[in-house]
Amino acid sequence: DIAVVGVQRDEKTHMPSEYVAKLPARLDGRTCLVLDPMLATGGSLAHACKILADRGAPQPLTIACVLAAPEGIEFLRSTGMNLHIVTASVDSHLNEHAFIVPGLGDAGDRQFGPPQ
C-alpha cells in the first residue's frame, strides 16, 4: 500500500501545515518510509512522523531525503521520536529564509512550479 501525508511549511512562520492525509486509520505492523527531498528545519517531517506514530506506525520510522541541514537533523533528534534518518548529503546550514545552503533551491518549486 502507498499512503500520502502532505505537509508544507508556511514561508513566513516556517510552521508546518497538513494539506492531505490519505492513509489507513491504523498502521500497526506496516512498514512506513517517510520520503522528503529536503530536510531543512525538520518541522514538516516531524509533523508527518507524528501523524504516522499516532496511527500506530512501527518504530523506528525511516526518513529518506536527498539533502539535509544540520539544524533539521538536530530538531528531529530533539523530538524524542524513534527515527532513522537516511540522506545523501548534509549541507552547511540554513539561511535566514530557512533554506538549505548551498542546497538546490525550493524543491516544491522545482517539482511543481512556484506558487501562483
C-alpha positions as CSV (number, residue, x, y, z in Angstrom):
1,D,0.0,0.0,0.0
2,I,1.0,3.6,-0.6
3,A,-0.2,6.3,1.7
4,V,0.2,10.0,1.3
5,V,0.7,12.7,4.0
6,G,1.2,16.1,2.5
7,V,2.7,18.7,4.8
8,Q,4.0,22.1,3.7
9,R,5.6,24.9,5.7
10,D,4.4,28.4,5.8
11,E,7.1,30.5,4.2
12,K,6.6,33.3,6.8
13,T,6.3,31.4,10.0
14,H,8.1,28.2,8.9
15,M,5.4,26.2,10.7
16,P,4.1,23.0,9.1
17,S,0.5,22.6,7.9
18,E,-1.1,19.4,6.7
19,Y,-2.9,19.6,3.4
20,V,-3.7,16.0,2.7
21,A,-3.7,12.7,4.7
22,K,-4.7,9.7,2.7
23,L,-3.7,6.7,4.8
24,P,-5.3,3.9,6.8
25,A,-6.7,4.6,10.2
26,R,-4.2,2.2,11.8
27,L,-0.7,1.5,10.6
28,D,0.2,-1.3,13.1
29,G,2.5,-3.9,11.5
30,R,3.1,-1.9,8.3
31,T,6.5,-0.7,7.2
32,C,6.5,3.1,6.9
33,L,9.1,5.0,4.9
34,V,8.8,8.8,5.0
35,L,10.2,10.5,1.9
36,D,11.1,14.2,1.6
37,P,13.5,15.6,-0.9
38,M,15.0,18.1,1.6
39,L,15.2,18.1,5.4
40,A,15.6,21.8,6.3
41,T,14.1,22.8,9.6
42,G,12.6,19.4,10.3
43,G,9.2,20.8,11.2
44,S,7.2,19.3,8.3
45,L,8.9,15.9,8.7
46,A,8.3,15.9,12.5
47,H,4.6,16.7,11.8
48,A,4.3,13.9,9.3
49,C,6.0,11.4,11.5
50,K,3.7,12.3,14.4
51,I,0.7,11.6,12.2
52,L,2.1,8.1,11.4
53,A,3.1,7.4,15.0
54,D,-0.3,8.4,16.2
55,R,-1.8,5.8,13.9
56,G,0.4,3.1,15.3
57,A,3.3,3.0,12.7
58,P,6.1,0.7,13.9
59,Q,9.2,2.3,15.2
60,P,11.7,3.4,14.2
61,L,10.2,5.4,11.3
62,T,12.7,5.7,8.5
63,I,13.1,9.1,6.8
64,A,14.8,9.2,3.4
65,C,15.9,12.6,1.9
66,V,18.3,13.8,-0.7
67,L,19.7,16.8,1.2
68,A,19.6,17.7,4.9
69,A,20.7,20.6,7.1
70,P,22.3,20.0,10.5
71,E,19.6,22.1,12.1
72,G,16.8,19.9,10.8
73,I,18.6,16.7,11.9
74,E,19.1,18.1,15.4
75,F,15.5,19.2,15.6
76,L,14.2,15.7,14.7
77,R,16.6,14.2,17.3
78,S,15.2,16.6,19.9
79,T,11.6,15.4,19.3
80,G,12.1,12.2,21.2
81,M,10.6,10.2,18.3
82,N,12.3,7.0,17.3
83,L,13.6,7.9,13.8
84,H,16.2,6.6,11.4
85,I,17.4,9.4,9.1
86,V,18.9,8.5,5.7
87,T,20.3,11.3,3.5
88,A,22.7,11.5,0.5
89,S,24.3,14.7,1.8
90,V,24.3,17.1,4.8
91,D,24.8,20.6,3.6
92,S,26.3,23.5,5.6
93,H,23.4,25.3,7.3
94,L,20.0,27.1,6.9
95,N,19.9,30.7,5.7
96,E,17.6,33.4,7.1
97,H,14.7,32.0,5.0
98,A,15.2,28.5,6.4
99,F,16.6,27.3,3.0
100,I,19.4,24.8,2.9
101,V,22.8,26.3,2.0
102,P,24.1,25.7,-0.6
103,G,21.1,23.4,-1.3
104,L,19.3,23.3,-4.6
105,G,16.6,25.9,-4.2
106,D,13.0,25.2,-3.3
107,A,12.2,21.5,-4.1
108,G,8.5,22.1,-4.3
109,D,9.0,25.0,-6.8
110,R,11.4,22.8,-8.8
111,Q,8.9,20.0,-8.9
112,F,5.6,21.8,-9.3
113,G,6.5,25.4,-10.2
114,P,6.4,28.4,-8.0
115,P,3.1,29.3,-6.2
116,Q,0.7,31.4,-8.3
